[in-house]
Amino acid sequence: MDKRDYYETLNLSRDAGDDDIKRAYRKLAMQYHPDRNPGNKEAEDKFKEASEAYEVLRDSEKRQIYDQYGHEGLQGTGFRGFSGFDDIFSSFGDIFEDFFSFGSGGRRRNRPVQGNSLRYNMEITLEEAYSGKEEVIEFKKWGRCETCDGSGVTPGSEPQVCSTCRGNGQVVRSQGFFQIKTPCPSCNGSGRIIKDPCKACSGRGKVQVERSINLKIPPGVDTGSQLRLRGEGEAGELGGPPGDLFVVIHVSDHNLFKREGDHLYCEIPISFVQAALGDKITIPVIGAEDGYEMEIPKGAQPGDIISIPEMGMPGINSRKRGQLLVKLNVLIPKKLNSKQQELLEEFAKTEGIDRKKKKRKLFG
């Protein structure tokens, strides 16, 4: 089944600003939130659909790719939407506390929570995007404390159940006809109190660690491509799984080639004699040190484009390569030596042009 347009899903125009996007999602999330519609499959689907649209449109890079290439462009970045409600809640963090005064739909905050995902920006050359690349990347993140195994408690001790919320992580208060749940102020929503915190992590359960990963970039990546490394994000809370690491690719501009999808474009200067008589020239190409021998047809005109199949960029999900499109830039000499002048004068006569006449017809 085809996906709906994200702007249509959130009832937005394509020039909507960040605040408009957030307000639109807030309205739909409140309407279709699963805790307000228990057992309603249609409401659940609409909640997931709105959440996916919000995830894309709130992110400037994802939104730019979607605006240009649609749903298929996002698939090329590795974006697949959400697998379930827990995925939505963990991805948006505390956003539901901003939207709903009762938190993320009354769900207990003392459950295991997946760690934050991280982003790593990488710039590569067009040549590296063509052939692929292998590189070691280094970054810092919050990792699980090995001393306390992520519990935040000194080994041999146990956390105590919060007496305020009795371990629920939330407190309930009445306001008119409504009961509103908010994070417990005593335990900050964790449902437990640590009396004897781990000295290695000061009770956080996480410590700053340095990480090195050997990253393999496949051929054909483009600006905006994302490589998802599962489990390489920050450590989770209360035994939750770690987040993911997203490596976002930016391909730097090339001094000769321009790229559009899998096709490459370049402009090659030739003389007017080569254009008129035809010629074979060797042009630089990516992936071949000796270049490529290209034939210029007789009578080539300025701006003509010669298409060379299978000499463009490799497809990231296929073995087929794009085309190399070469635009001919015919150069007219500004100065001639005496021999060249003489030859062109003779050529002019064969065209019926008498340059010695003071008045000549422009045509005919």
KOLBA-833687 format. One record per residue (C-alpha): residue number from 0; x, y, z. Coordinates in steps of 0.001 Angstrom, whole numbers, plus 524288, in hexadecimal, padded with zeros to 5 digits. Layout:
BEGIN
pt n NUM | xx X | yy Y | zz Z
...
***
This chain:
BEGIN
pt n 0 | xx 80000 | yy 80000 | zz 80000
pt n 1 | xx 8052C | yy 80D5B | zz 7FC25
pt n 2 | xx 808A3 | yy 816A0 | zz 8072A
pt n 3 | xx 80161 | yy 82365 | zz 80864
pt n 4 | xx 8087E | yy 83021 | zz 80656
pt n 5 | xx 80E36 | yy 8347A | zz 81358
pt n 6 | xx 80936 | yy 84260 | zz 811C8
pt n 7 | xx 7FBA1 | yy 83D25 | zz 80F05
pt n 8 | xx 7FC80 | yy 83441 | zz 81AE4
pt n 9 | xx 7FF19 | yy 83FE8 | zz 823D5
pt n 10 | xx 7F5EC | yy 84908 | zz 81C3C
pt n 11 | xx 80122 | yy 85247 | zz 8190D
pt n 12 | xx 80598 | yy 85A54 | zz 80D76
pt n 13 | xx 81305 | yy 8573C | zz 807F0
pt n 14 | xx 8188B | yy 8642E | zz 80D08
pt n 15 | xx 81463 | yy 8617F | zz 81B20
pt n 16 | xx 81DEB | yy 865D5 | zz 825A2
pt n 17 | xx 8231B | yy 85DE2 | zz 8311F
pt n 18 | xx 818EF | yy 8633F | zz 83A8B
pt n 19 | xx 80DFA | yy 86025 | zz 83101
pt n 20 | xx 812F0 | yy 85226 | zz 82FBB
pt n 21 | xx 8139D | yy 85061 | zz 83E76
pt n 22 | xx 805FA | yy 85600 | zz 84092
pt n 23 | xx 8003C | yy 84D64 | zz 835E5
pt n 24 | xx 80647 | yy 84128 | zz 83BAE
pt n 25 | xx 80201 | yy 844FE | zz 84966
pt n 26 | xx 7F3EE | yy 845ED | zz 844EB
pt n 27 | xx 7F3F3 | yy 838A1 | zz 83E26
pt n 28 | xx 7FBE5 | yy 831F0 | zz 848E8
pt n 29 | xx 7F229 | yy 8365E | zz 85339
pt n 30 | xx 7E6E1 | yy 831CE | zz 84AB7
pt n 31 | xx 7EC3E | yy 82457 | zz 84745
pt n 32 | xx 7F4FF | yy 82138 | zz 852EB
pt n 33 | xx 7F38B | yy 81291 | zz 855FC
pt n 34 | xx 7F050 | yy 814F4 | zz 86444
pt n 35 | xx 7E4D8 | yy 81D6A | zz 86024
pt n 36 | xx 7E04C | yy 81358 | zz 85640
pt n 37 | xx 7E275 | yy 805F3 | zz 85C7E
pt n 38 | xx 7E061 | yy 7FAD5 | zz 852F1
pt n 39 | xx 7DDA1 | yy 80412 | zz 8478F
pt n 40 | xx 7E5F3 | yy 7FEED | zz 83C50
pt n 41 | xx 7E2AA | yy 80A42 | zz 83350
pt n 42 | xx 7E6E4 | yy 81442 | zz 83D8D
pt n 43 | xx 7F37C | yy 80CAB | zz 83FE9
pt n 44 | xx 7F6A8 | yy 80CD1 | zz 83165
pt n 45 | xx 7F403 | yy 81B60 | zz 8307D
pt n 46 | xx 7FC7C | yy 81DEA | zz 83C64
pt n 47 | xx 807BF | yy 8165F | zz 8363B
pt n 48 | xx 805A5 | yy 81D32 | zz 8292E
pt n 49 | xx 805C1 | yy 82AB4 | zz 82F64
pt n 50 | xx 811D0 | yy 82749 | zz 8377B
pt n 51 | xx 81948 | yy 822DA | zz 82B68
pt n 52 | xx 8158D | yy 82F44 | zz 82420
pt n 53 | xx 819D0 | yy 83793 | zz 82FB1
pt n 54 | xx 826C7 | yy 8304E | zz 830F1
pt n 55 | xx 82A04 | yy 83393 | zz 822C3
pt n 56 | xx 824F9 | yy 84190 | zz 821D8
pt n 57 | xx 82AF0 | yy 84609 | zz 82EC7
pt n 58 | xx 83883 | yy 841F1 | zz 829E7
pt n 59 | xx 83DAC | yy 84BD6 | zz 81FFB
pt n 60 | xx 8461C | yy 841EF | zz 818AC
pt n 61 | xx 83BB0 | yy 83763 | zz 817FE
pt n 62 | xx 831D2 | yy 841B8 | zz 813CD
pt n 63 | xx 83ABB | yy 846AD | zz 808E8
pt n 64 | xx 83CA4 | yy 838D8 | zz 803B6
pt n 65 | xx 82DFD | yy 83633 | zz 80485
pt n 66 | xx 82A97 | yy 842F9 | zz 7FDA3
pt n 67 | xx 833C5 | yy 83F9A | zz 7F27B
pt n 68 | xx 8325C | yy 830EA | zz 7F113
pt n 69 | xx 82645 | yy 82D01 | zz 7F8DD
pt n 70 | xx 824C9 | yy 82040 | zz 8005F
pt n 71 | xx 82E51 | yy 81908 | zz 7F776
pt n 72 | xx 83913 | yy 822D0 | zz 7FAA1
pt n 73 | xx 83776 | yy 82035 | zz 80936
pt n 74 | xx 83869 | yy 81194 | zz 80701
pt n 75 | xx 845D8 | yy 813EA | zz 8011A
pt n 76 | xx 84A49 | yy 81A1B | zz 80DF6
pt n 77 | xx 84662 | yy 80E46 | zz 81605
pt n 78 | xx 83A4E | yy 814D2 | zz 81C0F
pt n 79 | xx 82F89 | yy 80AB2 | zz 81E02
pt n 80 | xx 82652 | yy 81161 | zz 82778
pt n 81 | xx 822C6 | yy 80BAC | zz 834BC
pt n 82 | xx 8210D | yy 7FD81 | zz 838A7
pt n 83 | xx 8179A | yy 8005D | zz 843CF
pt n 84 | xx 81333 | yy 809A5 | zz 84E79
pt n 85 | xx 81F26 | yy 80774 | zz 85706
pt n 86 | xx 827A4 | yy 80B1F | zz 84B60
pt n 87 | xx 81FEF | yy 817C1 | zz 849DB
pt n 88 | xx 82088 | yy 81B5B | zz 85839
pt n 89 | xx 82F14 | yy 81864 | zz 8597C
pt n 90 | xx 8326C | yy 81FB6 | zz 84CEA
pt n 91 | xx 82B44 | yy 82BFA | zz 85110
pt n 92 | xx 83042 | yy 82B65 | zz 85F08
pt n 93 | xx 82883 | yy 83478 | zz 867C6
pt n 94 | xx 82119 | yy 83B00 | zz 85CC9
pt n 95 | xx 81459 | yy 83510 | zz 86187
pt n 96 | xx 81644 | yy 83BB0 | zz 86E96
pt n 97 | xx 81666 | yy 8487F | zz 8671D
pt n 98 | xx 809F5 | yy 844AD | zz 85FF4
pt n 99 | xx 80277 | yy 83E0F | zz 86AFB
pt n 100 | xx 80294 | yy 8425F | zz 8790D
pt n 101 | xx 80076 | yy 83424 | zz 87CB6
pt n 102 | xx 80D28 | yy 82FE9 | zz 87647
pt n 103 | xx 80E62 | yy 82554 | zz 86C03
pt n 104 | xx 80077 | yy 82089 | zz 86D4A
pt n 105 | xx 80180 | yy 81BB3 | zz 87B3F
pt n 106 | xx 80C5D | yy 81227 | zz 8784A
pt n 107 | xx 81556 | yy 80F6A | zz 8839C
pt n 108 | xx 8225B | yy 8162D | zz 88258
pt n 109 | xx 8297D | yy 80C1C | zz 88A8F
pt n 110 | xx 82963 | yy 80235 | zz 87F83
pt n 111 | xx 835BA | yy 7FFB5 | zz 87789
pt n 112 | xx 837F0 | yy 80A95 | zz 86DBE
pt n 113 | xx 8404C | yy 809F3 | zz 8618E
pt n 114 | xx 84C15 | yy 81300 | zz 8617C
pt n 115 | xx 84D2A | yy 81F03 | zz 858F3
pt n 116 | xx 85162 | yy 81D53 | zz 84AEF
pt n 117 | xx 85D2F | yy 82501 | zz 84651
pt n 118 | xx 860B1 | yy 82BDA | zz 839A5
pt n 119 | xx 86E23 | yy 82C23 | zz 83378
pt n 120 | xx 87069 | yy 8351E | zz 827D2
pt n 121 | xx 87A47 | yy 83051 | zz 81DC3
pt n 122 | xx 87F3A | yy 83795 | zz 811D3
pt n 123 | xx 884CA | yy 82FAF | zz 80690
pt n 124 | xx 8895A | yy 832BD | zz 7F8BE
pt n 125 | xx 881FE | yy 82F35 | zz 7EC68
pt n 126 | xx 88C9B | yy 8254A | zz 7E946
pt n 127 | xx 88A7A | yy 81ED3 | zz 7F687
pt n 128 | xx 87BD6 | yy 81EA6 | zz 7F438
pt n 129 | xx 87E81 | yy 81815 | zz 7E71B
pt n 130 | xx 88734 | yy 80D33 | zz 7EC24
pt n 131 | xx 882D8 | yy 80C1C | zz 7FA4F
pt n 132 | xx 88B74 | yy 80E3B | zz 8060F
pt n 133 | xx 88FC8 | yy 807C4 | zz 8129A
pt n 134 | xx 89389 | yy 81099 | zz 81DDE
pt n 135 | xx 894DA | yy 8101A | zz 82C98
pt n 136 | xx 88C25 | yy 81A1C | zz 8333B
pt n 137 | xx 88DD7 | yy 81E6D | zz 8414B
pt n 138 | xx 883C8 | yy 824D3 | zz 84A22
pt n 139 | xx 87FBA | yy 8262D | zz 8584E
pt n 140 | xx 872FB | yy 82182 | zz 85E11
pt n 141 | xx 86C5A | yy 81DE9 | zz 86ACA
pt n 142 | xx 86ED8 | yy 80F6A | zz 86C9F
pt n 143 | xx 86A3A | yy 805E4 | zz 876EB
pt n 144 | xx 871FD | yy 8069F | zz 8838F
pt n 145 | xx 8795E | yy 7F9D0 | zz 884F5
pt n 146 | xx 87B33 | yy 7FB76 | zz 8939F
pt n 147 | xx 86CBA | yy 7FB43 | zz 896F5
pt n 148 | xx 86812 | yy 7F4D2 | zz 88A4C
pt n 149 | xx 85FD3 | yy 800CE | zz 88765
pt n 150 | xx 857F7 | yy 8005C | zz 8940A
pt n 151 | xx 85DE0 | yy 80CD7 | zz 899BB
pt n 152 | xx 85EFE | yy 80618 | zz 8A6DE
pt n 153 | xx 86B6A | yy 8023A | zz 8AE04
pt n 154 | xx 86DAA | yy 7F3A5 | zz 8ABE7
pt n 155 | xx 8679A | yy 7EC15 | zz 8B737
pt n 156 | xx 85D2C | yy 7F671 | zz 8B994
pt n 157 | xx 84F5D | yy 7F762 | zz 8B451
pt n 158 | xx 84725 | yy 80334 | zz 8B08E
pt n 159 | xx 83B67 | yy 805F1 | zz 8B926
pt n 160 | xx 82D7F | yy 80720 | zz 8B460
pt n 161 | xx 8294C | yy 81551 | zz 8B43A
pt n 162 | xx 81FDF | yy 81783 | zz 8BF7A
pt n 163 | xx 81925 | yy 822E3 | zz 8B8A7
pt n 164 | xx 8149F | yy 81B96 | zz 8AC83
pt n 165 | xx 8166F | yy 80DBB | zz 8B1D8
pt n 166 | xx 81EEF | yy 80A3A | zz 8A64B
pt n 167 | xx 8156B | yy 80E8C | zz 89BCB
pt n 168 | xx 81DBE | yy 81A03 | zz 89785
pt n 169 | xx 811AC | yy 8228F | zz 896E8
pt n 170 | xx 8086B | yy 8296F | zz 8A00D
pt n 171 | xx 7FA06 | yy 82C01 | zz 89D92
pt n 172 | xx 7F2A6 | yy 83853 | zz 8A0BA
pt n 173 | xx 7E4C1 | yy 83C3B | zz 89DDB
pt n 174 | xx 7E146 | yy 8483B | zz 89608
pt n 175 | xx 7D2C8 | yy 849E7 | zz 893E6
pt n 176 | xx 7CD98 | yy 83DCB | zz 88D3E
pt n 177 | xx 7DB27 | yy 83958 | zz 88941
pt n 178 | xx 7E5D1 | yy 831AA | zz 88FE0
pt n 179 | xx 7F31F | yy 83665 | zz 88B8D
pt n 180 | xx 7FF61 | yy 82E2A | zz 88CA6
pt n 181 | xx 80C7B | yy 834FD | zz 88DC9
pt n 182 | xx 81A66 | yy 83005 | zz 89030
pt n 183 | xx 81D11 | yy 82DEA | zz 89E8A
pt n 184 | xx 824C2 | yy 8399A | zz 8A3E4
pt n 185 | xx 82BDC | yy 83129 | zz 8ADE6
pt n 186 | xx 831E5 | yy 8274A | zz 8A486
pt n 187 | xx 830B3 | yy 82EF0 | zz 897AC
pt n 188 | xx 82811 | yy 8245B | zz 89224
pt n 189 | xx 8314D | yy 818E5 | zz 8945E
pt n 190 | xx 8294A | yy 812B4 | zz 89F37
pt n 191 | xx 83538 | yy 81080 | zz 8A7AE
pt n 192 | xx 83E4D | yy 817B4 | zz 8B0CE
pt n 193 | xx 84CF6 | yy 8151B | zz 8B0C7
pt n 194 | xx 85281 | yy 816C5 | zz 8BE67
pt n 195 | xx 85FF9 | yy 8114D | zz 8BB5F
pt n 196 | xx 86396 | yy 815DD | zz 8AD8E
pt n 197 | xx 86E72 | yy 80F7E | zz 8A5CD
pt n 198 | xx 87AD1 | yy 81791 | zz 8A71B
pt n 199 | xx 87F63 | yy 81491 | zz 89952
pt n 200 | xx 87376 | yy 81AB9 | zz 892E9
pt n 201 | xx 86E03 | yy 822F9 | zz 89E2F
pt n 202 | xx 86158 | yy 81B4E | zz 89D85
pt n 203 | xx 85EAD | yy 81E06 | zz 88F36
pt n 204 | xx 860F1 | yy 80FFB | zz 88ADB
pt n 205 | xx 8686A | yy 81596 | zz 87F42
pt n 206 | xx 875FA | yy 81AFE | zz 87CFA
pt n 207 | xx 87C68 | yy 82230 | zz 871C5
pt n 208 | xx 883B4 | yy 818A7 | zz 86910
pt n 209 | xx 88BA7 | yy 819FD | zz 85CA2
pt n 210 | xx 887A8 | yy 8112B | zz 85171
pt n 211 | xx 88EBA | yy 80D57 | zz 844DC
pt n 212 | xx 88785 | yy 8067D | zz 839D2
pt n 213 | xx 88C6A | yy 8018D | zz 82CC9
pt n 214 | xx 88217 | yy 80717 | zz 8239A
pt n 215 | xx 87FD0 | yy 801E6 | zz 815E2
pt n 216 | xx 87961 | yy 80B9D | zz 80CB2
pt n 217 | xx 87355 | yy 804DD | zz 800E7
pt n 218 | xx 87539 | yy 80A08 | zz 7F304
pt n 219 | xx 86AA8 | yy 8131E | zz 7EE19
pt n 220 | xx 86770 | yy 81AB9 | zz 7FA78
pt n 221 | xx 86322 | yy 828BD | zz 7F8B4
pt n 222 | xx 8615E | yy 834B2 | zz 8012F
pt n 223 | xx 856D2 | yy 83190 | zz 80B23
pt n 224 | xx 8595C | yy 822E4 | zz 80B1A
pt n 225 | xx 85910 | yy 81D1A | zz 818BD
pt n 226 | xx 85FE8 | yy 8110C | zz 81DCB
pt n 227 | xx 8594F | yy 80B68 | zz 829D9
pt n 228 | xx 861EF | yy 8043A | zz 8338A
pt n 229 | xx 858C6 | yy 7FD7C | zz 83CF3
pt n 230 | xx 85C6A | yy 7FD9A | zz 84B47
pt n 231 | xx 8676B | yy 80774 | zz 849AC
pt n 232 | xx 85FE6 | yy 812B7 | zz 84FCE
pt n 233 | xx 85F35 | yy 8163A | zz 85E26
pt n 234 | xx 85C29 | yy 80C97 | zz 868FC
pt n 235 | xx 84DF9 | yy 80A78 | zz 86CB5
pt n 236 | xx 8475D | yy 80D28 | zz 879AC
pt n 237 | xx 843A1 | yy 802B5 | zz 88384
pt n 238 | xx 848FF | yy 7F7A3 | zz 87B41
pt n 239 | xx 84383 | yy 7FCCF | zz 86E86
pt n 240 | xx 84AC8 | yy 7FA56 | zz 861BC
pt n 241 | xx 85485 | yy 80439 | zz 85C71
pt n 242 | xx 850A8 | yy 80D99 | zz 851AF
pt n 243 | xx 855F3 | yy 80D8B | zz 843E2
pt n 244 | xx 8607F | yy 8154F | zz 83D07
pt n 245 | xx 85CA9 | yy 81C0A | zz 83069
pt n 246 | xx 867F5 | yy 81FD2 | zz 8278E
pt n 247 | xx 8632C | yy 82AA6 | zz 81E7D
pt n 248 | xx 86ACE | yy 82C14 | zz 811CC
pt n 249 | xx 86E2E | yy 838D9 | zz 80B12
pt n 250 | xx 874FC | yy 837CE | zz 7FDDC
pt n 251 | xx 87D8E | yy 843B6 | zz 7FB53
pt n 252 | xx 87CBA | yy 84B39 | zz 7EE91
pt n 253 | xx 885A6 | yy 846EB | zz 7E370
pt n 254 | xx 88D67 | yy 85076 | zz 7DB06
pt n 255 | xx 88960 | yy 849B8 | zz 7CE4A
pt n 256 | xx 87DA3 | yy 840E0 | zz 7D040
pt n 257 | xx 86FF5 | yy 84418 | zz 7D4BD
pt n 258 | xx 86710 | yy 83962 | zz 7D984
pt n 259 | xx 85883 | yy 83758 | zz 7D808
pt n 260 | xx 853FB | yy 82A4E | zz 7DD47
pt n 261 | xx 85CB0 | yy 81FFF | zz 7D719
pt n 262 | xx 8603D | yy 82897 | zz 7CB6D
pt n 263 | xx 86C7E | yy 830EC | zz 7CA4D
pt n 264 | xx 86D9E | yy 83D7A | zz 7C266
pt n 265 | xx 879C5 | yy 8447F | zz 7BDBD
pt n 266 | xx 87D9C | yy 84ED6 | zz 7B3C5
pt n 267 | xx 88937 | yy 84C75 | zz 7AAB3
pt n 268 | xx 88FA8 | yy 85745 | zz 7A278
pt n 269 | xx 892BC | yy 8541E | zz 79425
pt n 270 | xx 89797 | yy 85C6A | zz 788D6
pt n 271 | xx 88E9B | yy 860AC | zz 77DC9
pt n 272 | xx 896F3 | yy 8585B | zz 7749C
pt n 273 | xx 89454 | yy 84C32 | zz 77CD9
pt n 274 | xx 885EC | yy 84F8D | zz 77CC0
pt n 275 | xx 885A2 | yy 85113 | zz 76DFA
pt n 276 | xx 88E3C | yy 8458D | zz 76A1B
pt n 277 | xx 88B86 | yy 83C57 | zz 77568
pt n 278 | xx 895F4 | yy 8365E | zz 77DFA
pt n 279 | xx 89936 | yy 82C66 | zz 78870
pt n 280 | xx 89D72 | yy 831C9 | zz 79579
pt n 281 | xx 8A074 | yy 82BEC | zz 7A2BE
pt n 282 | xx 8984B | yy 831AF | zz 7ADA2
pt n 283 | xx 89A00 | yy 82FD7 | zz 7BC53
pt n 284 | xx 8901F | yy 826CB | zz 7C2B5
pt n 285 | xx 88E52 | yy 821E9 | zz 7D08E
pt n 286 | xx 892B8 | yy 813F7 | zz 7D24A
pt n 287 | xx 89C61 | yy 81363 | zz 7C6F3
pt n 288 | xx 8AA00 | yy 81900 | zz 7C8A8
pt n 289 | xx 8ACA9 | yy 81902 | zz 7BA01
pt n 290 | xx 8A00E | yy 82022 | zz 7B6F2
pt n 291 | xx 89635 | yy 81CDB | zz 7AC5C
pt n 292 | xx 897D7 | yy 81E7F | zz 79D92
pt n 293 | xx 88C14 | yy 82610 | zz 798CA
pt n 294 | xx 88887 | yy 82874 | zz 78A9B
pt n 295 | xx 88438 | yy 83614 | zz 7867F
pt n 296 | xx 87B46 | yy 8350F | zz 77A9C
pt n 297 | xx 87D71 | yy 83DA9 | zz 76EAD
pt n 298 | xx 875C0 | yy 84A21 | zz 76F28
pt n 299 | xx 8742A | yy 84A2E | zz 77DE0
pt n 300 | xx 86D9F | yy 8568B | zz 782BB
pt n 301 | xx 8703E | yy 85E96 | zz 78EFD
pt n 302 | xx 86834 | yy 8590F | zz 79A34
pt n 303 | xx 86685 | yy 84B99 | zz 79415
pt n 304 | xx 8661B | yy 840D5 | zz 79E4D
pt n 305 | xx 86C7B | yy 833A6 | zz 79C2D
pt n 306 | xx 866E6 | yy 828BE | zz 7A488
pt n 307 | xx 86FFF | yy 81DEB | zz 7A8FF
pt n 308 | xx 86887 | yy 812A7 | zz 7AF5E
pt n 309 | xx 86D67 | yy 80B90 | zz 7BB85
pt n 310 | xx 8778D | yy 81621 | zz 7BE76
pt n 311 | xx 86FC3 | yy 81CFE | zz 7C91E
pt n 312 | xx 86E1B | yy 819AA | zz 7D783
pt n 313 | xx 86ADA | yy 80BF6 | zz 7DC44
pt n 314 | xx 85D37 | yy 809C3 | zz 7E179
pt n 315 | xx 85D4C | yy 807D0 | zz 7F02A
pt n 316 | xx 85398 | yy 7FCA3 | zz 7EF44
pt n 317 | xx 8575B | yy 7F729 | zz 7E1F1
pt n 318 | xx 8632B | yy 7F41D | zz 7D994
pt n 319 | xx 85EB2 | yy 7FCF3 | zz 7CE96
pt n 320 | xx 865E5 | yy 809D0 | zz 7CCB0
pt n 321 | xx 8608E | yy 816A1 | zz 7C7E3
pt n 322 | xx 864C8 | yy 81E3E | zz 7BBDE
pt n 323 | xx 86FB4 | yy 82809 | zz 7B9E7
pt n 324 | xx 86A4E | yy 833B9 | zz 7B292
pt n 325 | xx 874CE | yy 83C0E | zz 7AC17
pt n 326 | xx 87159 | yy 849BF | zz 7A784
pt n 327 | xx 879E7 | yy 84F2B | zz 79C95
pt n 328 | xx 87F23 | yy 85CE2 | zz 79E7F
pt n 329 | xx 8842A | yy 8615F | zz 79126
pt n 330 | xx 88F0B | yy 86B6A | zz 792C7
pt n 331 | xx 8911A | yy 8764B | zz 788C1
pt n 332 | xx 89F4C | yy 87B17 | zz 78847
pt n 333 | xx 8A131 | yy 8894E | zz 78BCA
pt n 334 | xx 8AE1C | yy 88A62 | zz 78475
pt n 335 | xx 8B2CC | yy 883E8 | zz 777C0
pt n 336 | xx 8C066 | yy 88296 | zz 77240
pt n 337 | xx 8C2D3 | yy 88637 | zz 7640E
pt n 338 | xx 8C140 | yy 8784E | zz 75F03
pt n 339 | xx 8B473 | yy 87667 | zz 76633
pt n 340 | xx 8AFAF | yy 883A0 | zz 7612A
pt n 341 | xx 8B312 | yy 87FCB | zz 75343
pt n 342 | xx 8AC4E | yy 872AB | zz 75415
pt n 343 | xx 89FEE | yy 8788B | zz 759C7
pt n 344 | xx 89FC6 | yy 88302 | zz 74F41
pt n 345 | xx 8A019 | yy 87835 | zz 7450F
pt n 346 | xx 8956D | yy 870F4 | zz 74C26
pt n 347 | xx 88D4B | yy 87D6C | zz 74C60
pt n 348 | xx 88E46 | yy 87E46 | zz 73D83
pt n 349 | xx 888EA | yy 8706A | zz 73C27
pt n 350 | xx 87D56 | yy 87539 | zz 743E2
pt n 351 | xx 87B78 | yy 8806A | zz 73A54
pt n 352 | xx 8803A | yy 88A65 | zz 74416
pt n 353 | xx 8885D | yy 8958C | zz 73E74
pt n 354 | xx 88DCE | yy 89C41 | zz 74A70
pt n 355 | xx 893EB | yy 8A71E | zz 74222
pt n 356 | xx 886AC | yy 8ACA7 | zz 73E85
pt n 357 | xx 8831D | yy 8B83F | zz 746F0
pt n 358 | xx 874A5 | yy 8B509 | zz 74656
pt n 359 | xx 86FC6 | yy 8A726 | zz 746D8
pt n 360 | xx 8629E | yy 8A0FE | zz 74875
pt n 361 | xx 860D9 | yy 89A63 | zz 75570
pt n 362 | xx 85A22 | yy 88EB1 | zz 74F3B
pt n 363 | xx 85A27 | yy 8897F | zz 7413A
***
